[in-house]
Amino acid sequence: MGRIIKRAADLLITDENEPVKSRLRERGAAQRPAMLDNFLNLLVRAMLNPSASTMASFVAGKVFQKLERTGTLRDTRLQDTGTPSGLEAALQNAIATGDFYSEIAQCVWRLAESLVWIRGRSGPFASLNFEKAHAHSVIVGPGGLEDRTDIRVGLTYMEPYSRFPDHVQRFSRAFLLLSPCELSIAGENWFSTGIGGVFAAEAGQSFAMRCTTTPLLAVWCHVEEAGR
């Protein structure tokens, strides 16, 4: 009889014990900064591209629909947290492509120093160096540049030869990769995808992610509260 593996809870959610309350503003009540607005517009194009998976576009479409309302915009001048030391190298790999994803990577680089970077906990099958070799940041969502509770748009960075802990997705989540990556979703075989890969993992599915010789950088998004 097969061995039962208990996977950790959703490890991209790092603030479950500290919920953030925010007041949404109607569209037009607050104008997003140009850098943030440009990043979100480019992300829309990437995740709703016909080449993206149907599920990824479905999840992303619900996120972008909610972006028609603007959350509370944070003053970036007050932010001074440590940007991951290898983030620039990860972004340079995407910028070197010289294509559409180069523009997204350049937007991320301009926003990076204003973001709050958090190291999450480790878990099943994670690489030994995981706790020091990764960082998450929320761009739109609780504690993000645009502070709100209904959606999240975030980043995950991992140093080379790192494996993210196997865990179960709490929310259906869409991903855009700005680096090569290997994935296993719902216990299926590992598969490789490169810069520009768009995929989704559904709520309740197991999820595993790793990188080899190059650092990993993924943009992801999900709707926090079903039915709103």
Residue pairs with C-beta under 8 A, 6 or more apart in sequence:
5 124
5 166
6 124
7 123
7 124
7 166
7 167
7 168
7 206
8 121
8 123
8 124
8 165
8 166
8 167
8 168
9 167
9 168
9 170
10 167
10 168
10 169
10 170
10 171
11 120
11 121
11 123
11 164
11 165
11 167
12 120
12 136
12 154
12 156
12 173
12 220
13 170
14 118
14 120
14 136
15 142
15 143
19 142
19 149
20 142
20 143
20 147
20 149
21 149
22 71
22 72
22 142
22 147
22 148
22 149
23 72
24 69
24 70
24 71
24 148
24 150
25 69
25 70
25 71
25 72
26 69
26 70
27 68
27 69
27 70
28 70
29 70
30 70
30 72
30 73
31 70
32 40
32 70
32 73
32 146
33 73
33 76
33 145
35 107
35 110
35 111
36 111
36 139
36 140
36 145
36 146
38 107
39 104
39 107
39 108
39 111
39 139
40 64
40 67
40 140
40 153
42 100
42 103
42 104
42 107
43 60
43 104
43 153
43 176
43 219
43 221
44 60
44 64
45 100
46 52
46 100
46 101
46 104
46 176
46 196
46 198
47 56
47 57
47 60
47 64
47 174
47 176
47 198
47 221
48 57
48 60
48 61
48 64
49 57
49 198
51 198
52 60
52 198
53 198
53 199
53 200
55 172
55 174
55 199
55 200
55 202
56 174
56 175
56 198
56 199
56 200
57 174
57 198
58 200
59 172
59 173
59 174
59 200
59 221
59 222
59 223
60 174
60 221
62 223
63 151
63 153
63 174
63 221
63 222
63 223
66 150
66 151
66 223
67 140
67 151
70 146
71 140
71 146
71 147
71 148
72 146
72 147
72 148
73 145
73 146
73 147
74 144
74 145
74 146
74 147
76 114
76 145
79 113
79 114
79 115
79 116
81 115
81 116
81 117
82 117
83 112
83 113
83 115
83 117
84 117
84 135
84 157
86 157
86 159
86 160
86 215
87 109
87 112
87 157
87 215
87 217
88 109
89 215
90 157
90 178
90 179
90 214
90 215
90 216
90 217
91 105
91 106
91 108
91 109
91 112
91 178
91 217
92 105
93 178
93 179
93 195
93 214
93 215
94 101
94 102
94 104
94 105
94 178
94 179
94 195
94 217
95 102
95 105
95 106
95 109
96 102
97 195
97 196
99 196
100 196
101 178
101 195
101 196
104 176
104 178
104 219
105 178
105 217
108 155
108 178
108 217
108 219
111 139
111 145
112 137
114 145
115 137
115 138
115 139
115 144
115 145
115 155
116 137
116 138
116 143
116 144
117 135
117 136
117 137
118 135
118 136
118 137
119 131
119 132
119 134
119 135
119 136
120 134
120 136
121 131
121 165
122 130
122 131
122 165
123 165
123 166
123 167
124 165
124 166
124 167
125 163
125 165
125 166
125 208
126 163
126 164
126 165
126 166
127 133
127 161
127 162
127 163
127 210
129 159
129 162
130 158
130 162
130 163
130 164
130 165
133 158
133 159
133 162
134 156
134 157
134 158
134 159
134 162
134 164
135 156
135 157
136 154
136 155
136 156
136 157
137 144
137 154
137 155
137 157
138 144
138 152
138 153
138 154
139 145
139 146
139 153
139 154
139 155
140 146
140 148
140 151
140 152
140 153
140 221
141 147
141 148
141 149
141 151
141 152
141 153
141 154
141 224
142 148
142 149
142 152
144 152
144 153
144 154
149 224
149 225
150 223
150 224
150 225
150 228
151 221
151 222
151 223
151 224
152 220
152 221
152 222
152 224
153 219
153 220
153 221
154 219
154 220
154 221
155 217
155 218
155 219
155 220
156 164
156 216
156 217
156 218
156 220
157 215
157 216
157 217
158 164
158 209
158 211
158 215
158 216
159 215
160 211
160 212
160 213
160 214
160 215
161 211
161 212
161 213
162 210
162 211
162 216
163 208
163 209
163 210
164 208
164 209
164 210
166 206
166 207
166 208
167 206
167 207
168 204
168 205
168 206
168 207
169 201
169 202
169 203
169 204
169 205
169 206
169 207
170 203
171 203
171 222
171 223
171 224
172 200
172 201
172 202
172 203
172 222
172 223
173 200
173 201
173 220
173 221
173 222
174 198
174 199
174 200
174 220
174 221
174 222
175 197
175 198
175 199
175 200
175 201
175 218
175 219
175 220
176 196
176 197
176 198
176 218
176 219
176 220
177 193
177 194
177 195
177 196
177 197
177 198
177 216
177 217
177 218
177 219
178 195
178 217
178 218
178 219
179 194
179 195
179 211
179 214
179 215
179 216
179 217
179 218
180 192
180 193
180 194
180 195
180 211
180 212
180 214
180 216
181 192
181 193
181 194
181 197
181 209
181 210
181 211
181 216
181 218
182 190
182 191
182 192
182 193
182 209
182 210
182 211
182 212
183 190
183 191
183 192
183 193
183 199
183 207
183 208
183 209
184 190
184 191
184 206
184 207
184 208
184 209
185 199
185 201
185 205
185 206
185 207
185 208
186 201
186 202
186 205
186 206
187 206
190 208
193 199
201 207
209 216
209 218
210 216
